[in-house]
Amino acid sequence: GTLVNKQTGGVSEMASGNIDVRSIIGVLVVLIVGLSVLPIILDAVATAAASLTGAAQTMLNLIPLFYVIALLLAVIYWAVGTTKK
């Protein structure tokens, strides 16, 4: 269930000193699953890039970088969203 702050009667917020546990668990699940898929992506990219040359190889080698950036942006988006509540 949701955590209820007895003084305000609303769902707990980080600004009031309480942290929404479901939100934290959700972000941790996304991070754990995302980071556990990263070695698979790295292996697949390395295998595919071995048969390519030039610009195609360079673009393919950037896929893991953009994947990690997307994970970081998801965590930053969550952090900004919870602090603005």
PDB file of N, CA, C and O in Angstrom:
ATOM      1  N   GLY A   1       0.814  -1.182   0.000  1.00  0.00           N
ATOM      2  CA  GLY A   1       0.000   0.000   0.000  1.00  0.00           C
ATOM      3  C   GLY A   1       0.863   1.253   0.000  1.00  0.00           C
ATOM      4  O   GLY A   1       2.092   1.186  -0.016  1.00  0.00           O
ATOM      5  N   THR A   2       0.200   2.375   0.018  1.00  0.00           N
ATOM      6  CA  THR A   2       0.922   3.641   0.037  1.00  0.00           C
ATOM      7  C   THR A   2       1.155   4.074   1.463  1.00  0.00           C
ATOM      8  O   THR A   2       0.389   3.746   2.370  1.00  0.00           O
ATOM      9  N   LEU A   3       2.219   4.812   1.641  1.00  0.00           N
ATOM     10  CA  LEU A   3       2.501   5.378   2.948  1.00  0.00           C
ATOM     11  C   LEU A   3       1.700   6.657   3.089  1.00  0.00           C
ATOM     12  O   LEU A   3       1.703   7.489   2.182  1.00  0.00           O
ATOM     13  N   VAL A   4       1.019   6.830   4.199  1.00  0.00           N
ATOM     14  CA  VAL A   4       0.182   8.012   4.396  1.00  0.00           C
ATOM     15  C   VAL A   4       0.784   8.846   5.505  1.00  0.00           C
ATOM     16  O   VAL A   4       1.064   8.342   6.593  1.00  0.00           O
ATOM     17  N   ASN A   5       0.981  10.113   5.231  1.00  0.00           N
ATOM     18  CA  ASN A   5       1.482  11.049   6.228  1.00  0.00           C
ATOM     19  C   ASN A   5       0.293  11.523   7.055  1.00  0.00           C
ATOM     20  O   ASN A   5      -0.642  12.114   6.513  1.00  0.00           O
ATOM     21  N   LYS A   6       0.319  11.272   8.361  1.00  0.00           N
ATOM     22  CA  LYS A   6      -0.839  11.571   9.202  1.00  0.00           C
ATOM     23  C   LYS A   6      -1.086  13.069   9.349  1.00  0.00           C
ATOM     24  O   LYS A   6      -2.230  13.477   9.546  1.00  0.00           O
ATOM     25  N   GLN A   7      -0.038  13.906   9.258  1.00  0.00           N
ATOM     26  CA  GLN A   7      -0.246  15.343   9.406  1.00  0.00           C
ATOM     27  C   GLN A   7      -0.956  15.929   8.185  1.00  0.00           C
ATOM     28  O   GLN A   7      -1.857  16.754   8.338  1.00  0.00           O
ATOM     29  N   THR A   8      -0.570  15.520   6.989  1.00  0.00           N
ATOM     30  CA  THR A   8      -1.162  16.105   5.791  1.00  0.00           C
ATOM     31  C   THR A   8      -2.268  15.231   5.216  1.00  0.00           C
ATOM     32  O   THR A   8      -3.111  15.721   4.465  1.00  0.00           O
ATOM     33  N   GLY A   9      -2.280  13.949   5.555  1.00  0.00           N
ATOM     34  CA  GLY A   9      -3.299  13.049   5.043  1.00  0.00           C
ATOM     35  C   GLY A   9      -3.051  12.616   3.608  1.00  0.00           C
ATOM     36  O   GLY A   9      -3.886  11.925   3.024  1.00  0.00           O
ATOM     37  N   GLY A  10      -1.933  13.003   3.033  1.00  0.00           N
ATOM     38  CA  GLY A  10      -1.643  12.678   1.642  1.00  0.00           C
ATOM     39  C   GLY A  10      -0.599  11.586   1.526  1.00  0.00           C
ATOM     40  O   GLY A  10      -0.061  11.105   2.524  1.00  0.00           O
ATOM     41  N   VAL A  11      -0.328  11.207   0.301  1.00  0.00           N
ATOM     42  CA  VAL A  11       0.716  10.225   0.043  1.00  0.00           C
ATOM     43  C   VAL A  11       2.051  10.854   0.402  1.00  0.00           C
ATOM     44  O   VAL A  11       2.278  12.039   0.158  1.00  0.00           O
ATOM     45  N   SER A  12       2.934  10.048   0.985  1.00  0.00           N
ATOM     46  CA  SER A  12       4.205  10.594   1.461  1.00  0.00           C
ATOM     47  C   SER A  12       5.024  11.158   0.313  1.00  0.00           C
ATOM     48  O   SER A  12       4.982  10.654  -0.809  1.00  0.00           O
ATOM     49  N   GLU A  13       5.760  12.200   0.612  1.00  0.00           N
ATOM     50  CA  GLU A  13       6.592  12.859  -0.376  1.00  0.00           C
ATOM     51  C   GLU A  13       7.975  13.066   0.198  1.00  0.00           C
ATOM     52  O   GLU A  13       8.150  13.117   1.415  1.00  0.00           O
ATOM     53  N   MET A  14       8.963  13.185  -0.682  1.00  0.00           N
ATOM     54  CA  MET A  14      10.325  13.401  -0.238  1.00  0.00           C
ATOM     55  C   MET A  14      10.457  14.773   0.434  1.00  0.00           C
ATOM     56  O   MET A  14      11.257  14.930   1.356  1.00  0.00           O
ATOM     57  N   ALA A  15       9.686  15.763  -0.014  1.00  0.00           N
ATOM     58  CA  ALA A  15       9.782  17.114   0.534  1.00  0.00           C
ATOM     59  C   ALA A  15       9.347  17.151   1.996  1.00  0.00           C
ATOM     60  O   ALA A  15       9.843  17.975   2.765  1.00  0.00           O
ATOM     61  N   SER A  16       8.434  16.276   2.386  1.00  0.00           N
ATOM     62  CA  SER A  16       7.972  16.265   3.768  1.00  0.00           C
ATOM     63  C   SER A  16       8.833  15.358   4.646  1.00  0.00           C
ATOM     64  O   SER A  16       8.518  15.156   5.819  1.00  0.00           O
ATOM     65  N   GLY A  17       9.900  14.818   4.100  1.00  0.00           N
ATOM     66  CA  GLY A  17      10.803  13.986   4.874  1.00  0.00           C
ATOM     67  C   GLY A  17      10.571  12.503   4.673  1.00  0.00           C
ATOM     68  O   GLY A  17      11.403  11.691   5.079  1.00  0.00           O
ATOM     69  N   ASN A  18       9.460  12.130   4.058  1.00  0.00           N
ATOM     70  CA  ASN A  18       9.173  10.719   3.803  1.00  0.00           C
ATOM     71  C   ASN A  18       9.496  10.393   2.352  1.00  0.00           C
ATOM     72  O   ASN A  18       9.430  11.258   1.479  1.00  0.00           O
ATOM     73  N   ILE A  19       9.844   9.143   2.109  1.00  0.00           N
ATOM     74  CA  ILE A  19      10.194   8.711   0.760  1.00  0.00           C
ATOM     75  C   ILE A  19       9.209   7.621   0.349  1.00  0.00           C
ATOM     76  O   ILE A  19       8.926   6.709   1.126  1.00  0.00           O
ATOM     77  N   ASP A  20       8.691   7.717  -0.867  1.00  0.00           N
ATOM     78  CA  ASP A  20       7.770   6.716  -1.384  1.00  0.00           C
ATOM     79  C   ASP A  20       8.559   5.445  -1.698  1.00  0.00           C
ATOM     80  O   ASP A  20       9.353   5.412  -2.639  1.00  0.00           O
ATOM     81  N   VAL A  21       8.333   4.413  -0.909  1.00  0.00           N
ATOM     82  CA  VAL A  21       9.107   3.174  -1.022  1.00  0.00           C
ATOM     83  C   VAL A  21       8.851   2.486  -2.363  1.00  0.00           C
ATOM     84  O   VAL A  21       9.771   1.925  -2.957  1.00  0.00           O
ATOM     85  N   ARG A  22       7.605   2.527  -2.842  1.00  0.00           N
ATOM     86  CA  ARG A  22       7.297   1.882  -4.126  1.00  0.00           C
ATOM     87  C   ARG A  22       8.082   2.517  -5.264  1.00  0.00           C
ATOM     88  O   ARG A  22       8.532   1.825  -6.178  1.00  0.00           O
ATOM     89  N   SER A  23       8.244   3.815  -5.208  1.00  0.00           N
ATOM     90  CA  SER A  23       8.992   4.523  -6.246  1.00  0.00           C
ATOM     91  C   SER A  23      10.460   4.112  -6.232  1.00  0.00           C
ATOM     92  O   SER A  23      11.052   3.884  -7.287  1.00  0.00           O
ATOM     93  N   ILE A  24      11.043   4.017  -5.049  1.00  0.00           N
ATOM     94  CA  ILE A  24      12.448   3.614  -4.937  1.00  0.00           C
ATOM     95  C   ILE A  24      12.633   2.182  -5.423  1.00  0.00           C
ATOM     96  O   ILE A  24      13.588   1.887  -6.143  1.00  0.00           O
ATOM     97  N   ILE A  25      11.728   1.295  -5.036  1.00  0.00           N
ATOM     98  CA  ILE A  25      11.822  -0.101  -5.471  1.00  0.00           C
ATOM     99  C   ILE A  25      11.700  -0.185  -6.990  1.00  0.00           C
ATOM    100  O   ILE A  25      12.411  -0.963  -7.627  1.00  0.00           O
ATOM    101  N   GLY A  26      10.810   0.603  -7.568  1.00  0.00           N
ATOM    102  CA  GLY A  26      10.655   0.614  -9.020  1.00  0.00           C
ATOM    103  C   GLY A  26      11.918   1.041  -9.731  1.00  0.00           C
ATOM    104  O   GLY A  26      12.313   0.432 -10.726  1.00  0.00           O
ATOM    105  N   VAL A  27      12.560   2.092  -9.223  1.00  0.00           N
ATOM    106  CA  VAL A  27      13.805   2.565  -9.836  1.00  0.00           C
ATOM    107  C   VAL A  27      14.910   1.536  -9.668  1.00  0.00           C
ATOM    108  O   VAL A  27      15.691   1.313 -10.593  1.00  0.00           O
ATOM    109  N   LEU A  28      14.987   0.907  -8.502  1.00  0.00           N
ATOM    110  CA  LEU A  28      16.009  -0.120  -8.292  1.00  0.00           C
ATOM    111  C   LEU A  28      15.806  -1.311  -9.220  1.00  0.00           C
ATOM    112  O   LEU A  28      16.775  -1.869  -9.736  1.00  0.00           O
ATOM    113  N   VAL A  29      14.551  -1.705  -9.435  1.00  0.00           N
ATOM    114  CA  VAL A  29      14.276  -2.817 -10.349  1.00  0.00           C
ATOM    115  C   VAL A  29      14.711  -2.449 -11.766  1.00  0.00           C
ATOM    116  O   VAL A  29      15.322  -3.259 -12.462  1.00  0.00           O
ATOM    117  N   VAL A  30      14.393  -1.221 -12.191  1.00  0.00           N
ATOM    118  CA  VAL A  30      14.800  -0.780 -13.530  1.00  0.00           C
ATOM    119  C   VAL A  30      16.318  -0.784 -13.652  1.00  0.00           C
ATOM    120  O   VAL A  30      16.859  -1.231 -14.663  1.00  0.00           O
ATOM    121  N   LEU A  31      17.010  -0.286 -12.624  1.00  0.00           N
ATOM    122  CA  LEU A  31      18.473  -0.260 -12.669  1.00  0.00           C
ATOM    123  C   LEU A  31      19.075  -1.662 -12.677  1.00  0.00           C
ATOM    124  O   LEU A  31      19.994  -1.939 -13.447  1.00  0.00           O
ATOM    125  N   ILE A  32      18.562  -2.542 -11.828  1.00  0.00           N
ATOM    126  CA  ILE A  32      19.108  -3.903 -11.753  1.00  0.00           C
ATOM    127  C   ILE A  32      18.891  -4.646 -13.069  1.00  0.00           C
ATOM    128  O   ILE A  32      19.810  -5.281 -13.588  1.00  0.00           O
ATOM    129  N   VAL A  33      17.682  -4.565 -13.604  1.00  0.00           N
ATOM    130  CA  VAL A  33      17.407  -5.240 -14.878  1.00  0.00           C
ATOM    131  C   VAL A  33      18.222  -4.598 -16.001  1.00  0.00           C
ATOM    132  O   VAL A  33      18.797  -5.295 -16.837  1.00  0.00           O
ATOM    133  N   GLY A  34      18.268  -3.265 -16.012  1.00  0.00           N
ATOM    134  CA  GLY A  34      19.026  -2.570 -17.052  1.00  0.00           C
ATOM    135  C   GLY A  34      20.500  -2.893 -17.017  1.00  0.00           C
ATOM    136  O   GLY A  34      21.114  -3.116 -18.060  1.00  0.00           O
ATOM    137  N   LEU A  35      21.074  -2.920 -15.829  1.00  0.00           N
ATOM    138  CA  LEU A  35      22.503  -3.222 -15.714  1.00  0.00           C
ATOM    139  C   LEU A  35      22.800  -4.698 -15.952  1.00  0.00           C
ATOM    140  O   LEU A  35      23.897  -5.040 -16.394  1.00  0.00           O
ATOM    141  N   SER A  36      21.843  -5.576 -15.667  1.00  0.00           N
ATOM    142  CA  SER A  36      22.084  -6.996 -15.927  1.00  0.00           C
ATOM    143  C   SER A  36      21.989  -7.315 -17.418  1.00  0.00           C
ATOM    144  O   SER A  36      22.558  -8.309 -17.870  1.00  0.00           O
ATOM    145  N   VAL A  37      21.287  -6.497 -18.178  1.00  0.00           N
ATOM    146  CA  VAL A  37      21.196  -6.687 -19.627  1.00  0.00           C
ATOM    147  C   VAL A  37      22.412  -6.086 -20.336  1.00  0.00           C
ATOM    148  O   VAL A  37      22.703  -6.447 -21.476  1.00  0.00           O
ATOM    149  N   LEU A  38      23.121  -5.177 -19.672  1.00  0.00           N
ATOM    150  CA  LEU A  38      24.261  -4.490 -20.286  1.00  0.00           C
ATOM    151  C   LEU A  38      25.339  -5.440 -20.822  1.00  0.00           C
ATOM    152  O   LEU A  38      25.800  -5.225 -21.943  1.00  0.00           O
ATOM    153  N   PRO A  39      25.770  -6.479 -20.089  1.00  0.00           N
ATOM    154  CA  PRO A  39      26.783  -7.390 -20.662  1.00  0.00           C
ATOM    155  C   PRO A  39      26.306  -8.097 -21.931  1.00  0.00           C
ATOM    156  O   PRO A  39      27.104  -8.363 -22.830  1.00  0.00           O
ATOM    157  N   ILE A  40      25.023  -8.397 -22.006  1.00  0.00           N
ATOM    158  CA  ILE A  40      24.479  -9.036 -23.208  1.00  0.00           C
ATOM    159  C   ILE A  40      24.575  -8.074 -24.388  1.00  0.00           C
ATOM    160  O   ILE A  40      24.948  -8.463 -25.494  1.00  0.00           O
ATOM    161  N   ILE A  41      24.232  -6.807 -24.134  1.00  0.00           N
ATOM    162  CA  ILE A  41      24.319  -5.795 -25.186  1.00  0.00           C
ATOM    163  C   ILE A  41      25.771  -5.608 -25.620  1.00  0.00           C
ATOM    164  O   ILE A  41      26.062  -5.518 -26.813  1.00  0.00           O
ATOM    165  N   LEU A  42      26.682  -5.550 -24.646  1.00  0.00           N
ATOM    166  CA  LEU A  42      28.100  -5.378 -24.976  1.00  0.00           C
ATOM    167  C   LEU A  42      28.615  -6.529 -25.830  1.00  0.00           C
ATOM    168  O   LEU A  42      29.346  -6.311 -26.796  1.00  0.00           O
ATOM    169  N   ASP A  43      28.237  -7.750 -25.477  1.00  0.00           N
ATOM    170  CA  ASP A  43      28.680  -8.925 -26.229  1.00  0.00           C
ATOM    171  C   ASP A  43      28.108  -8.924 -27.643  1.00  0.00           C
ATOM    172  O   ASP A  43      28.818  -9.205 -28.608  1.00  0.00           O
ATOM    173  N   ALA A  44      26.820  -8.605 -27.758  1.00  0.00           N
ATOM    174  CA  ALA A  44      26.185  -8.585 -29.079  1.00  0.00           C
ATOM    175  C   ALA A  44      26.790  -7.502 -29.967  1.00  0.00           C
ATOM    176  O   ALA A  44      27.005  -7.719 -31.159  1.00  0.00           O
ATOM    177  N   VAL A  45      27.062  -6.344 -29.388  1.00  0.00           N
ATOM    178  CA  VAL A  45      27.653  -5.250 -30.164  1.00  0.00           C
ATOM    179  C   VAL A  45      29.067  -5.613 -30.598  1.00  0.00           C
ATOM    180  O   VAL A  45      29.453  -5.352 -31.738  1.00  0.00           O
ATOM    181  N   ALA A  46      29.841  -6.213 -29.699  1.00  0.00           N
ATOM    182  CA  ALA A  46      31.212  -6.593 -30.054  1.00  0.00           C
ATOM    183  C   ALA A  46      31.222  -7.638 -31.163  1.00  0.00           C
ATOM    184  O   ALA A  46      32.052  -7.577 -32.070  1.00  0.00           O
ATOM    185  N   THR A  47      30.308  -8.589 -31.092  1.00  0.00           N
ATOM    186  CA  THR A  47      30.225  -9.627 -32.125  1.00  0.00           C
ATOM    187  C   THR A  47      29.827  -9.030 -33.465  1.00  0.00           C
ATOM    188  O   THR A  47      30.414  -9.358 -34.496  1.00  0.00           O
ATOM    189  N   ALA A  48      28.828  -8.154 -33.451  1.00  0.00           N
ATOM    190  CA  ALA A  48      28.358  -7.558 -34.705  1.00  0.00           C
ATOM    191  C   ALA A  48      29.375  -6.576 -35.275  1.00  0.00           C
ATOM    192  O   ALA A  48      29.534  -6.489 -36.493  1.00  0.00           O
ATOM    193  N   ALA A  49      30.063  -5.840 -34.411  1.00  0.00           N
ATOM    194  CA  ALA A  49      31.020  -4.834 -34.881  1.00  0.00           C
ATOM    195  C   ALA A  49      32.263  -5.472 -35.487  1.00  0.00           C
ATOM    196  O   ALA A  49      32.972  -4.830 -36.261  1.00  0.00           O
ATOM    197  N   ALA A  50      32.534  -6.724 -35.144  1.00  0.00           N
ATOM    198  CA  ALA A  50      33.723  -7.393 -35.681  1.00  0.00           C
ATOM    199  C   ALA A  50      33.634  -7.572 -37.193  1.00  0.00           C
ATOM    200  O   ALA A  50      34.657  -7.627 -37.875  1.00  0.00           O
ATOM    201  N   SER A  51      32.419  -7.663 -37.713  1.00  0.00           N
ATOM    202  CA  SER A  51      32.260  -7.876 -39.154  1.00  0.00           C
ATOM    203  C   SER A  51      32.020  -6.581 -39.923  1.00  0.00           C
ATOM    204  O   SER A  51      31.829  -6.609 -41.138  1.00  0.00           O
ATOM    205  N   LEU A  52      32.027  -5.450 -39.226  1.00  0.00           N
ATOM    206  CA  LEU A  52      31.786  -4.165 -39.887  1.00  0.00           C
ATOM    207  C   LEU A  52      33.047  -3.317 -39.896  1.00  0.00           C
ATOM    208  O   LEU A  52      33.991  -3.576 -39.149  1.00  0.00           O
ATOM    209  N   THR A  53      33.051  -2.313 -40.744  1.00  0.00           N
ATOM    210  CA  THR A  53      34.176  -1.376 -40.786  1.00  0.00           C
ATOM    211  C   THR A  53      33.635   0.042 -40.941  1.00  0.00           C
ATOM    212  O   THR A  53      32.470   0.242 -41.286  1.00  0.00           O
ATOM    213  N   GLY A  54      34.483   1.003 -40.687  1.00  0.00           N
ATOM    214  CA  GLY A  54      34.157   2.396 -40.947  1.00  0.00           C
ATOM    215  C   GLY A  54      33.071   2.962 -40.059  1.00  0.00           C
ATOM    216  O   GLY A  54      33.014   2.691 -38.860  1.00  0.00           O
ATOM    217  N   ALA A  55      32.199   3.764 -40.684  1.00  0.00           N
ATOM    218  CA  ALA A  55      31.162   4.480 -39.942  1.00  0.00           C
ATOM    219  C   ALA A  55      30.155   3.527 -39.303  1.00  0.00           C
ATOM    220  O   ALA A  55      29.670   3.788 -38.202  1.00  0.00           O
ATOM    221  N   ALA A  56      29.839   2.434 -39.979  1.00  0.00           N
ATOM    222  CA  ALA A  56      28.874   1.479 -39.427  1.00  0.00           C
ATOM    223  C   ALA A  56      29.394   0.878 -38.123  1.00  0.00           C
ATOM    224  O   ALA A  56      28.640   0.719 -37.163  1.00  0.00           O
ATOM    225  N   GLN A  57      30.680   0.547 -38.094  1.00  0.00           N
ATOM    226  CA  GLN A  57      31.273  -0.005 -36.877  1.00  0.00           C
ATOM    227  C   GLN A  57      31.289   1.043 -35.767  1.00  0.00           C
ATOM    228  O   GLN A  57      31.010   0.727 -34.611  1.00  0.00           O
ATOM    229  N   THR A  58      31.612   2.279 -36.111  1.00  0.00           N
ATOM    230  CA  THR A  58      31.652   3.346 -35.116  1.00  0.00           C
ATOM    231  C   THR A  58      30.274   3.573 -34.504  1.00  0.00           C
ATOM    232  O   THR A  58      30.143   3.694 -33.286  1.00  0.00           O
ATOM    233  N   MET A  59      29.245   3.630 -35.351  1.00  0.00           N
ATOM    234  CA  MET A  59      27.887   3.847 -34.835  1.00  0.00           C
ATOM    235  C   MET A  59      27.425   2.671 -33.979  1.00  0.00           C
ATOM    236  O   MET A  59      26.776   2.864 -32.951  1.00  0.00           O
ATOM    237  N   LEU A  60      27.756   1.468 -34.399  1.00  0.00           N
ATOM    238  CA  LEU A  60      27.361   0.294 -33.625  1.00  0.00           C
ATOM    239  C   LEU A  60      28.054   0.272 -32.269  1.00  0.00           C
ATOM    240  O   LEU A  60      27.458  -0.133 -31.271  1.00  0.00           O
ATOM    241  N   ASN A  61      29.306   0.706 -32.229  1.00  0.00           N
ATOM    242  CA  ASN A  61      30.037   0.731 -30.961  1.00  0.00           C
ATOM    243  C   ASN A  61      29.511   1.796 -30.003  1.00  0.00           C
ATOM    244  O   ASN A  61      29.843   1.766 -28.818  1.00  0.00           O
ATOM    245  N   LEU A  62      28.706   2.728 -30.483  1.00  0.00           N
ATOM    246  CA  LEU A  62      28.126   3.758 -29.617  1.00  0.00           C
ATOM    247  C   LEU A  62      26.833   3.304 -28.933  1.00  0.00           C
ATOM    248  O   LEU A  62      26.352   3.979 -28.023  1.00  0.00           O
ATOM    249  N   ILE A  63      26.273   2.190 -29.352  1.00  0.00           N
ATOM    250  CA  ILE A  63      25.010   1.716 -28.775  1.00  0.00           C
ATOM    251  C   ILE A  63      25.104   1.506 -27.263  1.00  0.00           C
ATOM    252  O   ILE A  63      24.205   1.959 -26.555  1.00  0.00           O
ATOM    253  N   PRO A  64      26.139   0.847 -26.722  1.00  0.00           N
ATOM    254  CA  PRO A  64      26.201   0.699 -25.256  1.00  0.00           C
ATOM    255  C   PRO A  64      26.278   2.039 -24.524  1.00  0.00           C
ATOM    256  O   PRO A  64      25.715   2.185 -23.439  1.00  0.00           O
ATOM    257  N   LEU A  65      26.966   3.012 -25.109  1.00  0.00           N
ATOM    258  CA  LEU A  65      27.044   4.336 -24.493  1.00  0.00           C
ATOM    259  C   LEU A  65      25.660   4.961 -24.383  1.00  0.00           C
ATOM    260  O   LEU A  65      25.292   5.472 -23.325  1.00  0.00           O
ATOM    261  N   PHE A  66      24.895   4.925 -25.462  1.00  0.00           N
ATOM    262  CA  PHE A  66      23.555   5.502 -25.429  1.00  0.00           C
ATOM    263  C   PHE A  66      22.628   4.723 -24.499  1.00  0.00           C
ATOM    264  O   PHE A  66      21.726   5.306 -23.899  1.00  0.00           O
ATOM    265  N   TYR A  67      22.838   3.426 -24.375  1.00  0.00           N
ATOM    266  CA  TYR A  67      22.044   2.615 -23.448  1.00  0.00           C
ATOM    267  C   TYR A  67      22.293   3.056 -22.009  1.00  0.00           C
ATOM    268  O   TYR A  67      21.348   3.223 -21.238  1.00  0.00           O
ATOM    269  N   VAL A  68      23.553   3.244 -21.648  1.00  0.00           N
ATOM    270  CA  VAL A  68      23.893   3.682 -20.288  1.00  0.00           C
ATOM    271  C   VAL A  68      23.384   5.100 -20.048  1.00  0.00           C
ATOM    272  O   VAL A  68      22.898   5.403 -18.958  1.00  0.00           O
ATOM    273  N   ILE A  69      23.487   5.968 -21.046  1.00  0.00           N
ATOM    274  CA  ILE A  69      22.960   7.326 -20.906  1.00  0.00           C
ATOM    275  C   ILE A  69      21.453   7.288 -20.670  1.00  0.00           C
ATOM    276  O   ILE A  69      20.938   8.058 -19.860  1.00  0.00           O
ATOM    277  N   ALA A  70      20.743   6.408 -21.362  1.00  0.00           N
ATOM    278  CA  ALA A  70      19.296   6.286 -21.167  1.00  0.00           C
ATOM    279  C   ALA A  70      18.966   5.827 -19.749  1.00  0.00           C
ATOM    280  O   ALA A  70      18.016   6.325 -19.146  1.00  0.00           O
ATOM    281  N   LEU A  71      19.740   4.882 -19.211  1.00  0.00           N
ATOM    282  CA  LEU A  71      19.521   4.444 -17.829  1.00  0.00           C
ATOM    283  C   LEU A  71      19.756   5.587 -16.851  1.00  0.00           C
ATOM    284  O   LEU A  71      18.975   5.781 -15.919  1.00  0.00           O
ATOM    285  N   LEU A  72      20.829   6.344 -17.059  1.00  0.00           N
ATOM    286  CA  LEU A  72      21.119   7.478 -16.184  1.00  0.00           C
ATOM    287  C   LEU A  72      20.029   8.536 -16.269  1.00  0.00           C
ATOM    288  O   LEU A  72      19.638   9.107 -15.250  1.00  0.00           O
ATOM    289  N   LEU A  73      19.535   8.804 -17.472  1.00  0.00           N
ATOM    290  CA  LEU A  73      18.462   9.784 -17.620  1.00  0.00           C
ATOM    291  C   LEU A  73      17.188   9.330 -16.918  1.00  0.00           C
ATOM    292  O   LEU A  73      16.455  10.154 -16.371  1.00  0.00           O
ATOM    293  N   ALA A  74      16.920   8.030 -16.928  1.00  0.00           N
ATOM    294  CA  ALA A  74      15.744   7.522 -16.225  1.00  0.00           C
ATOM    295  C   ALA A  74      15.865   7.759 -14.724  1.00  0.00           C
ATOM    296  O   ALA A  74      14.891   8.148 -14.080  1.00  0.00           O
ATOM    297  N   VAL A  75      17.047   7.529 -14.161  1.00  0.00           N
ATOM    298  CA  VAL A  75      17.257   7.747 -12.728  1.00  0.00           C
ATOM    299  C   VAL A  75      17.190   9.239 -12.403  1.00  0.00           C
ATOM    300  O   VAL A  75      16.605   9.625 -11.390  1.00  0.00           O
ATOM    301  N   ILE A  76      17.780  10.078 -13.248  1.00  0.00           N
ATOM    302  CA  ILE A  76      17.735  11.525 -13.016  1.00  0.00           C
ATOM    303  C   ILE A  76      16.299  12.028 -13.111  1.00  0.00           C
ATOM    304  O   ILE A  76      15.881  12.859 -12.304  1.00  0.00           O
ATOM    305  N   TYR A  77      15.541  11.533 -14.088  1.00  0.00           N
ATOM    306  CA  TYR A  77      14.139  11.919 -14.232  1.00  0.00           C
ATOM    307  C   TYR A  77      13.345  11.537 -12.986  1.00  0.00           C
ATOM    308  O   TYR A  77      12.510  12.309 -12.515  1.00  0.00           O
ATOM    309  N   TRP A  78      13.609  10.341 -12.454  1.00  0.00           N
ATOM    310  CA  TRP A  78      12.931   9.918 -11.230  1.00  0.00           C
ATOM    311  C   TRP A  78      13.306  10.830 -10.069  1.00  0.00           C
ATOM    312  O   TRP A  78      12.435  11.251  -9.308  1.00  0.00           O
ATOM    313  N   ALA A  79      14.597  11.141  -9.925  1.00  0.00           N
ATOM    314  CA  ALA A  79      15.053  11.977  -8.812  1.00  0.00           C
ATOM    315  C   ALA A  79      14.445  13.369  -8.882  1.00  0.00           C
ATOM    316  O   ALA A  79      14.007  13.906  -7.865  1.00  0.00           O
ATOM    317  N   VAL A  80      14.413  13.955 -10.064  1.00  0.00           N
ATOM    318  CA  VAL A  80      13.824  15.288 -10.216  1.00  0.00           C
ATOM    319  C   VAL A  80      12.326  15.229  -9.948  1.00  0.00           C
ATOM    320  O   VAL A  80      11.771  16.125  -9.313  1.00  0.00           O
ATOM    321  N   GLY A  81      11.677  14.185 -10.427  1.00  0.00           N
ATOM    322  CA  GLY A  81      10.234  14.050 -10.210  1.00  0.00           C
ATOM    323  C   GLY A  81       9.861  13.892  -8.754  1.00  0.00           C
ATOM    324  O   GLY A  81       8.845  14.434  -8.321  1.00  0.00           O
ATOM    325  N   THR A  82      10.651  13.166  -7.987  1.00  0.00           N
ATOM    326  CA  THR A  82      10.319  12.969  -6.574  1.00  0.00           C
ATOM    327  C   THR A  82      10.658  14.190  -5.737  1.00  0.00           C
ATOM    328  O   THR A  82      10.014  14.422  -4.714  1.00  0.00           O
ATOM    329  N   THR A  83      11.646  14.975  -6.137  1.00  0.00           N
ATOM    330  CA  THR A  83      11.982  16.158  -5.344  1.00  0.00           C
ATOM    331  C   THR A  83      11.045  17.320  -5.628  1.00  0.00           C
ATOM    332  O   THR A  83      10.952  18.239  -4.815  1.00  0.00           O
ATOM    333  N   LYS A  84      10.343  17.307  -6.769  1.00  0.00           N
ATOM    334  CA  LYS A  84       9.415  18.397  -7.084  1.00  0.00           C
ATOM    335  C   LYS A  84       8.042  18.190  -6.468  1.00  0.00           C
ATOM    336  O   LYS A  84       7.227  19.113  -6.485  1.00  0.00           O
ATOM    337  N   LYS A  85       7.759  17.023  -5.929  1.00  0.00           N
ATOM    338  CA  LYS A  85       6.437  16.759  -5.339  1.00  0.00           C
ATOM    339  C   LYS A  85       6.223  17.580  -4.097  1.00  0.00           C
ATOM    340  O   LYS A  85       5.168  17.487  -3.470  1.00  0.00           O
TER     341      LYS A  85
END
